[in-house]
C-alpha cells in the first residue's frame, strides 16, 4: 500500500468520514472560557465550561440532509449529494491546537485496515439495528456479529 494508492481511494475515505459523522467515537469536547462571551445570543461568563456535543451537530438536519442515512457521497467534491454544512458541524477529531494529535496516524491505520479487510473478505451483518451508548467514548449498545467470508 502506497501513499499515492491511498490518495486515490476517495470513496473509502468518504465512507470513513460518514461513519464518524453518524456515530462519532467521542461524545464531544469542552472548553473553559477565559473571558465573558456571547454564543448564539447566550451570555457565557468567564470560567464556564462549555460542552459541544458532536453527535448532535453532526446529525442535525439543518446541516446535513437526511442525517440518519449513510451517504458517503456527501463528502465527495463534485457529487450532487455534497453537503454544504458549516465546517464545524462535523469535527470528530477536534479542531485547532487541541485536535487529536494522533489523527493522521489513526486515519492511516483505519484506511489500511479497511483496504485489507475489503481485499480479503466479503462482510455480512444480518443482526438488528445497532444503537450507541455514550460514556467518554461511544460504544455499540449490543454485540455486533459480522460474518467474514474469504474472497
Secondary structure, 3 states (H helix, E strand, C coil): CCHHHHHCCHHHHHHHHHHHHHCCCECEEEEECCCCEEECCEEECCCCEEEEEHHHHHCCCCCCCCCCCCCHHHHCCCCCCCCCCCCCCCCCCCCHHHCCCCHHHHHHHHHHHHHHHHHHEEEECCCCCCCEEECCEEEECCCCCCEEEEC
